[in-house]
Amino acid sequence: MANVFKNELASCTDDSATIAYTAGASTTAILIGCNLSNTGAADIAVDVAMGNKYIIKGVTIPVGSALSVLEGKIVVETGQALVVVSDSATGDCDVIVSMLEQS
């Protein structure tokens, strides 16, 4: 079984769901970090979810600020996705997800 540390980068470009990470075929990942950064000119509210379960919902990130979403570890199994949604029509949210993939 191979263990690989990885980062995935994403940017919300509108107020629809942005897939920040999806565990590939025959892969289990342990999320070890998920950081969100407000890159816009106004406060934004964000949701981070896996499937239909929220990790955070409606949390405000002030202009020029960042938020670390995880305080523990979350296991992502094959095909599961981590999704980020910003309430801003222009997105204004950069996402960095760090994980250990096992395949």
C-alpha positions, 0 to 999 in steps of 0.5 A: 500500500502506497502512502503519499502526502498531497495538496489540492488547490481550488478556487471558488469562482461563483456561488456554486459548489466547488469540488476541492478534492475527490478520493480516486479509485482504490484510494482512501485519504486522511484529510490533515488540513483544509484552509480557506482564504477570502480573496475578495473585497467583502466578507464571505460565508462558506460551507464545507461538506462531504456528501450531504454532511457539513463540516462547517456551514455558513461560517463568515470569513472577513476580508483578507482573512483565512480559516482552518477548517479541520481540528482533527482528521477526516477519512475520505473513501473512494469516490467521496468528495470535499465540496466548498461553497461561497455565498459570493457571486464571484467566489472570492475563496481559495482552498488548500486541502492537504491529505495523506492518500493510501492506495 
